[in-house]
Amino acid sequence: MCEPPGLGRMIAYCGHLGKLCNDQLLRRAGYDVTPVQTLLLMHLSAGEQEASQRELERKLRLKPSTVNGIVERLEAKGYVSRRPSPQDGRVRLVSLTEAGRGKVGEFRTVLDETERRQTAGLSAQERAQLEKLLAHIIANLENEVNNP
């Protein structure tokens, strides 16, 4: 008899399947971005709409070379632009282009569809409870990651 997977593995597997579902929906819709590129675009669309590559590394928890590669690909597609910081020319600021802002709206539609599929069959009360529990787990893990 096989033991049921632990809660941590179930949560990780849900995240993995959610990423796969989102990627499939994006590809079917003809989007030319990966999920991690989408994450960067979505981050830039919130708040300041401009960030240094260092800020993006920290916020997205990615290596400098990874962020640089993502930014280069998005820049080649015309979705972001880079410019030197007026305060420090060594710092490169990344911002959305008009085409990038347009893509963000389209991405949100796909992300909403992924969420709809993830929560299909849950009542409003179950969904609220799940959101509360996941927020608690996220807070626990962020505390562990941020305070090693």
Residue pairs with C-beta under 8 A, 6 or more apart in sequence:
5 13
11 137
14 118
18 114
18 118
19 35
21 114
21 117
21 118
22 35
22 38
22 110
22 111
22 114
23 34
23 35
25 110
25 113
25 114
26 33
26 35
26 38
26 107
26 110
29 106
29 110
31 103
31 106
31 107
31 110
32 77
33 41
33 74
33 77
33 79
33 103
33 107
36 60
36 62
36 66
36 70
37 70
37 73
37 74
38 107
38 111
39 60
40 56
40 60
40 67
40 70
40 71
40 74
40 80
41 74
41 79
41 80
41 96
41 100
41 103
41 104
41 107
42 104
42 107
42 108
42 111
43 51
43 56
43 59
43 60
44 50
44 51
44 80
44 94
44 95
44 96
44 100
45 96
45 101
45 104
49 95
49 96
50 93
50 94
50 95
51 59
51 93
51 94
51 95
52 85
52 91
52 92
52 93
52 94
53 64
53 67
53 68
53 71
53 82
53 91
53 92
53 94
54 64
54 91
56 62
56 67
56 71
56 94
57 63
57 64
57 67
60 67
61 145
62 70
71 80
71 82
71 94
74 80
74 100
75 81
75 82
77 99
78 97
78 99
78 100
79 96
79 97
79 99
79 100
79 103
80 94
80 95
80 96
80 97
80 100
81 94
81 95
81 97
82 92
82 93
82 94
83 92
83 93
83 95
84 90
84 91
84 92
84 93
85 91
85 92
85 93
96 104
119 127
119 130
122 130
